[in-house]
Amino acid sequence: MHLTIGSLRIDLIDDGLFELRPETFVKVTKGRNAELLYKSKFRPRIKVGFNSLLIRGEGKIILVDPGTGDKERFTERRNYNLDWPRRTLSVLRELGVRREEVDLVVLTHLHWDHAGACTTVGFSGQLEPTFPKARVILQQRELDGARAALSDGDDGYCADDFEPLVSARKLELLAQDDELIYPWLGCHWSGGHSAGHMVVRIGYPGGPRVMFPSDVLPTTAQLDLESGMSYDQNPAELLAAKLKFMTLAAQDQDVIVLVHAPRNRAGVLKQVSDREFEFEHIALENRNTKTGPHQ
Ligand SMILES: [Zn+2]
């Protein structure tokens, strides 16, 4: 499943499903107070997906949030009923991309389901970078926040996913809120879900673009501005980030890829009032957006 914008081909890679408890889906303005959680009418577990992006073009091969990876994950496999093995690394092979060919990995944040695939157990039995030649980009605030959260016992992070990258000097830490890695690849701090969470935008300004809001808008269940997840660290910050990025995406008609959508993974946002949005699903197979030389 892919789309083309200008000279860039973007594949959505389905890393596999996992399950969350319904209590995970909360009203962000009401914080983490358990008695204020949604009274869910769903089954006891909700299936969510995981969608990584592979971007090829302009002489680069780039991964955004490569997923859980191939390290053993006994605790997460049990707690979240993870589809196993995860798929991103094998799908890369099927798409003809070798690990050594990946130039850049962009991490929206360091939670294990997004960043785990960055490290793997090598032949020596030691953890090493999965993509040996890739720079790995994330916010400085995310690394600091992840280390602090880990020392507080937060199990959303796993040091094995990123400390080997620090040791191997693979990390490139962004200090600014908005940084262009290339003229067609923007990284934009959002915070909210985690200290250094960022939103990724692909495409040249003024042309068709793809937005990957990651856990700022993980599924259509969070389209309501006040709906979030119990993992969100800073509800007020998340609310502001949702309004900012959803308004921007609606204005510019970005194609949005929803990281945790199990189906209907891509679409366009329509702003129906100041604080209300609708999501129009689009089928991606071989879809070309409005303009660009490759139509
Ligand atoms: Zn996530």
Residues whose N, C-alpha, C, O or C-beta is under 5 A from the ligand:
A	BS01	ZN	D215
